[in-house]
């Protein structure tokens, strides 16, 4: 098991795929939080200047 982990850790393709999946999950989570925060509230359009 340790040998497999070391092979994956040194494999550039595996590192690229892991980073891509990680960043996709982070961006998806942030978009979800942004869209969820606007439920039952009007959009803020800078009315009070």
C-alpha positions in Angstrom: 0.0 0.0 0.0 2.8 2.4 0.8 4.5 1.7 -2.5 1.3 2.5 -4.4 0.9 5.7 -2.5 4.5 6.7 -3.3 4.0 5.9 -7.0 0.8 8.1 -7.1 2.5 10.9 -5.1 5.3 11.1 -7.7 3.1 10.7 -10.7 2.5 14.1 -12.4 -0.8 13.1 -14.0 -2.2 11.9 -10.7 -1.2 15.2 -9.0 -2.8 17.2 -11.8 -6.0 15.2 -11.6 -6.1 15.5 -7.8 -5.6 19.3 -7.9 -8.2 19.7 -10.6 -10.8 17.7 -8.6 -9.9 19.6 -5.5 -10.3 23.1 -7.1 -13.5 22.1 -8.8 -15.0 21.0 -5.5 -13.9 24.3 -3.9 -15.3 26.4 -6.7 -18.6 24.4 -6.8 -18.9 24.8 -3.0 -18.4 28.6 -3.2 -20.9 29.0 -6.0 -23.4 26.9 -4.0 -22.9 29.1 -0.9 -23.2 32.3 -3.0 -26.5 31.1 -4.7 -27.9 29.8 -1.4 -27.4 33.2 0.4 -29.8 35.0 -1.9 -33.0 32.9 -1.1 -36.0 35.1 -0.3 -33.9 38.3 -0.6 -33.9 40.9 -3.4 -30.6 41.4 -5.2 -28.7 44.4 -3.9 -28.4 47.0 -6.7 -26.7 49.9 -4.9 -29.9 52.0 -4.2 -28.6 54.2 -1.4 -25.9 56.4 -2.9 
